[in-house]
Amino acid sequence: MRRSDREVVGLANVLAILDQCEVLRIGLCVDDKPYIVPMNFAYVKSGEDISVYLHCAPKGRKLDIIARNSNVCFEADCSYKTLEAEAACGWSAEFQSVLGEGTIAVVSDEAQKIAALDVLMKRYGFIGKPEYQAQSLATVTILRISVTSMTGKSKPRR
């Protein structure tokens, strides 16, 4: 990271930023053409391993790309605020962000799919144990990012 003064140190601190973010953008690439998609997300930390879960429709461009190239990057940001100044070059922003890389795959095991949906539901505010209709489970696709690297960056107001 070029600006070490903005680097967020420690996995717990990076995850604390991710906890505040509402949307995660995934970056995919096939045939030298990038493709970025904003998505709802949740993550699970098991030891040092982190899995990010996403849900989507059973068909579409994103799944076509993933079938050809499972490498993925992601970005999430929050707490953005423009900081005005008298001089144009003095303008700045406060923010927090997380960047990461990994591999992405479709979750096909039904028990793992339900576990991922439970984490997603809880993250966005569902209280209790969700129940899913068979038809809904059959038509939702769950994606899992196995995170290989992740960094955080923060620029608070001075």
N, C-alpha and C positions, 0 to 999 in steps of 0.2 A: 504494500500500500504506500503510495507516494506521500500522503500526509499522515505520518505516524501520530501526530497530535490528535487526529480524529479517529484513530483506530479504536474499536471496542475490544478490550482484552478479556478473554475468558469466555468459554462456551455458555455458561449460565447468563452472562451479560448479553451475549448475542441473542440467545433464546428469549430473554426478557424483552428485547426489541421486537422480535418476531411475534411475541404474544400480543403486542399492541397493534400489529398490522391487520387490516381487514382483508386485503387482497394480496395474492402472490402472483407474479407474472412469470410464466415459464417461457424460455427461449428454446426453440427447436430449430434444426437446420437439415435440409435435404437438397441435394443437387446445387449446393452453394447458395441456396436461397434461405434466408432466415425467416422465422415465423414466431411471433410472440403472442401469448394469450393470457389475459388476466383471469384468475380463477380463485374460487373459495378454496381454503386449505385448512389442514390441521396437521400436527406432527406428533410423533411418538418418539421419545428418547429411551433407549434400552442400553444401559451402560454408556459406551461412547458412540453407539450407532444411533443415527437419526433417520427416521423415515417420514417423509412428507406425503400426505394423502390428499388426493384431489378427486372430484367426481365429474363425470361428463356423460353425454349421450353415447349410445353404442356405436355410432358411426360419425365420420367427419374427417376433415383435413388433418387435425391434430393426431388422430389415431393412425391415419395413413402414414404420416411422417414418422411417428414412433415405431411403427412396424419396420421401417427402413433404417432408422438411426435412433438408438435408445439413449444417446448422449443428450443431456439437458442442462441448462443453466436456469437460475431463477433469481428474482429480485422482489423484495418487498420494502416499502417505505412508509413512514408515519411521522407525525409531529412536525409537518412542514409548515413553515411560516416565513414569508418574505420579510427581510429586514431592510428598510429603506434608509437612505443616507442622502446628504446634500449633493455629493458628487456621484456621478453615474458609476464610477469604478468602486465606490464604497458600498454599493448595494450588495446584499448577500442573502443567505437564508439559514434558518436553523432547521435541522432535520435529523432523522435516524433512519438507517437503512441496513438491510441484510442482503448479501449476494452469496450465491452458492452454486455448486456444480454437483452432478451425480449422474446416475442412470435411471431411466424411467421405464416402468413395465405395467402392464395390465394385471390387476389382481383377479385371478380366476377362482380361487378357493372360496366357497360361499361363507365359511366361518370367518375367514380373514376379511372378506368384503363387508360383512356385518360389523366386525370389530372396527374397521376403518370408518364406516358410516356412523357408528356410535361416537367415535372421537370427533368427527366432523359436526355432528348434531350438538354435542356438548360444547364444542368450541364456540358455536354461534348462539348458545343460550338455551338449548333444550334441557329441561330438568327431568330427571327420571330415566327410565330405560325405554328407549324408542322401540316401537314395533314396526316392522316393515311388511307390507303386502308382498306376496310372491310375485305379482306382476311388476311391482316397482323394482324389486331386486333383480328381476330378469332383464329389465330395460336400462338399468343404470350401470355405467362402467366406472370402476374405481381404478385410479392410477396411483402407483407408489414410486416415489423418488427415493432411491437409496443415496443419501447424501455422502459425497466423498470429500467435499471441502465447503466451508462456510465462513464468511467474515462479516463483521459489523462495522459500521461507520456512524459517527455522531458528531453533529456540530451544534452545540447548545449556544444560547444567547450569551454574549460576554458582558 
